Amino acid sequence: MPDRVIVLDVWGDYAHFKKIYTTSSPLTYSFPPRTAISGLIGAIMGLDKEEYFRHFFRKDARIGCKIIKPIKKIRIGENHLNADNIKNMHVIKNRHPTRREFVKDPKYRIYIAHSDETLCNNLKSLLANHQSIYTPCLGLSQLICNFGYMGEFGLKKLEEGLHTIDSVVPGKCIISPEFEAGKEYFSETLPNEMNDGREVTDYSEILFERNGEKIKANARNLWEVENDEHERIAFL
């Protein structure tokens, strides 16, 4: 396991990470699944969209996520058109109105630790210069996002026990949560990894606090990021 972690913030006007069981009225997860974060990092680095996920299998990469701004969801009406090409859009009568759910004003902190030193160095160089090869987005190509490089920091494994956790937390890491008054706790089951056929092979139930507050729990498999905030995180 690498002893360093790259940290970046990402934000935008809207985000949509489609829940796999919704069709005609797409709903969104509250934060990006591990698979979506892999795609975002792959876009910044210019990795082939058909192969980027191979660089982020769990055996090579650890990925975490922290909610920075409170989760707000809205629904916006859209018209889906059946069009062969853009030239005949004005005469199309076959339209499919639908309402899509979005996260409004999202902001997340992403943590990535990778065993490939060359990949890490390339990513750090791009982030430090605020460059990306492809346009980064939050789930859909039209939802362009911005990003800021927080730095690369040491990573220290924590002993099992009672901790306050900054990131979202997989259920398998939690022994017993200590729910605190005034906080809003939710859980969602998200896709976690894909195989070479781009089929989801693993799902994970994730606990999070809607406003980005810390989660207090007896937990295992936690890590401390050795930055100024000494954030305690779990990897997805």
N, C-alpha and C positions, 0 to 999 in steps of 0.2 A: 504494500500500500504506500503510495507517495506521501511524503511528509510536508508537501507544499500544496496550497490551494489558490487558484485564480478566482478573484471576486469581481463581479461587474453588476451594475444596476441597469435595468431596462425599463422603459416606460413609453406610454403612448396615449392617444385619445381613446382608443377602444381596443379590446382583445376578444378573440373568440377561439376557444379550444373545444371543438365539437364533442359532445358526449356521444359515445358510439351507439347508444340505443335510441337516439332521436333521429327522425327523418324529416317529415314535412315542416315541422316547427323546431328548428335546431336549437338546442340548449347548449350552454357552455360550462365547462369546469371553471372553478373560481380562480385557479392559477394554472400555469402550464405544466402538463405532465412531463415526465422525464423524456418521452419521445419527442415532444414539441421543443423542449430545451435543446435536445440534440440537433434538431433541425435548425434552430436559431443560430447555434454555434457553428453548424455546418455552413450556413449562409454567410456568416461573417468571414469564415475562412475560405469560402469558395469551393467547398467540397461538392462533388457530384451529387445531385439530388436523388439519384437512384442508389447511391452507395454510402452516403454520409453516415447512416446509422451503424455501419460496420465499424466505424471508428469509436463508437460509444457503447459497445457492449460492456456489461458490468465488470467483466474480467479486466478491462482496460481503464474504465472511467467511473468515477464517483461523481454524482451530480446532486446538488441540493438547491432548495428554493426557500426564500423568505418573503412574506408579504409585507410590503412597506406602507402602502396606502390602503385604507379600508376598502373592502370589496363591495362595489355597487353594481347592480345589474339592471339593464334596461332592455326593452324589446323594440326593434325598429322594423317597420314594414319594408319588404323588398319585392320587386317584380322580377321573376325569373323568366327569361325568354328562350324560346326554341329558335335559334338562328344558325344558319349555315355559314354566314359570314357577316361582317359588320356593315356591308353595303346595303343590306335589305332590312336593317333593324327598324326603320321607320314604317314599314308596312306589315310588321309582324302582328298578328292578332292572337296567337297562341301564347298566353301569358299565365304564369303561375304565381299569384300573390302569396307571400308567406311572411311570417314574423320571426326574425332571428334574434336570439338573445345575445347580448354583448356584456362584457365587463367594461364599465365606464371609468376612465382616468386611471388605468392600472399602473402600478409600479411594483417591481419585484427585484429582489437581489438574488443573483445566481452564483453558485459556488461550483467550481469544477476542478477536480484533481485527476490527473491522467498519468499513466505510466510511460507514455511516449514523450520524451523530452523535446524532440524536434517539433512535434505538434504543439506542445505548450509554448515553446519559444515563438513560433509563428503566430499563435493566438495572442500572446502578450504584446508582440510588436504591433499587430493590427489595432488592438484595443488602446494601447498607449498613444497611438497616433490618430485615434478616432477614425479608423478606416475599416471598410468592409468590402469584400469582393462582390457579393450579391447584396441586395437590399434586405436588411433584417425586418421581420414583421412578427406580429403577435398572433399567430394562428392562421390568418388569411393574408393573401398577398397584398390586398388593399389596405391592410391595417399596419402601415409602416410604423416602426418604433425607433426611438433613440436609445443610446446606451452610453454609459460612463464607466471607465475603468477605475476600480477602487484599489487595485494592486494585487500583488502576490504575497501570501503570508504563510507562516508556519502553521502546521496542523498537528494537534496533540490529541491522542485518544484519551477519553475520560473513563473513569471507573464507573461500573454500574452503581446506581443509587439515585437519590433525589436531586433533580436538576431543574433549573428554569431554562427553557429551550427557545431559541429565537426563530428557528425555521419551522416549516411544516414538518410533521412527524409521522412516519409510517407506523401503523398499528403494531407491527412486529417488534418495534423498538420500545414500546410502552409496556411496562409491567403493571403499573396502576397509576392512572391520572389523578391529580388533585385539582378538581374544578374550583375556580375562584369566582366569587360574586362579582357581577358587573362585566364579566367577559362573555363573549358569544362564541361558543364552540360548535364546530361542524365537522363532519367527515364525508369524504367522497372516495369512491373506488375508481382509480385511474389506471390507464395502460402504462406499463413500465418498461417493456422491452419488446423489440421486434426481431424476427429471424430473417434469414436471407431472402425469404419470399415476402417480406414486409407484412407478415402476419404477427399480430400481437401474441406473445408467448407468456407474458406475465402481467398480472394486475396486482395492485396494492391498495389497501384501504389507508387513507391518509387523514390524520387529525390536524385541524388548523383553527386558529382564532380569527374571526372575520375581520377584525380591525388591525391585525398584525401584532397583537399583544403576545407577550411571552406565554408559553405553556409550561405549567409546573407538573412534574410527573416523576415517579420512580421509573427509570428508563435505562436502557443499555444501548450499546453501539452508537454512542454520541461522540462528537469531536469538538474541540475548542479551536476556533480560528484565532491566531495570535496577532490580531489587529488591535486598534485602540479600544474597540468595544468588547473585545474578548467574547465574541459571539459563540454560542453553543448551538451546534447544528446536528441534524441527522441527514444522512444521504438517502435519496429515494431508491 
